Amino acid sequence: MSSAMRRSARLPRSRRRSRGISLLEALATIAFMGVALLGFAANSISLTRSAKTADNTATAHALGQEQLETLRSFPLGAAELTPGNYSDPSNPLRADGTAGGHFNRTWVVSADNTPTWGMKTVTVTVSWRDYRNHSTKIAGYVRCSTIPC
C-alpha cells in the first residue's frame, strides 16, 4: 500500500472532505461579495447626489444674497425698487452669476409700507433642477425714499 492511501485510511471520513472548498461555497461567496459591492455602489451614488444638491443649494443662496445686496445698494427711490415682479435678464445663471447655467433668479419687491411704514420687502427666489426641482428664497427689507412710502 502506498503512503497516501495509508494516510487517507487513517483519517476519519469527515476530515477527508474538509480539505478544500467546494464549488458551491465559492459561488455563494462570490454572490455575497457581489451583493455587498452593489450596495456600496448604490450608497456611493446617493452620497454623490446629496453632495451635489448641497453644492447647488449653497450656490443658490449666494446668488440670492448677491441680488438682495445689489437691490439694497440702490439709492432710496430707485426705479429698481419699484413694487413688482422681476427676473434676471441673463437667466439661467451659472454659479458665478454669468449667463448659461442652470439657476433661475427672480425677485419680488412688495408694495410700499410692507411690512411696516417706510419699508418694502424684497424676496429673491433662486430655482434649479438637477434630478428634481429645487428652489430657495431669501428675503430682506429696503427703506423707502419717503416715510411713509
Summary of the structure (lengths in Angstrom):
residues: 149
radius of gyration: 33.5
end to end distance: 114.2
largest distance: 116.0
contacts: 370
relative contact order: 0.13
helix: 45%
strand: 23%
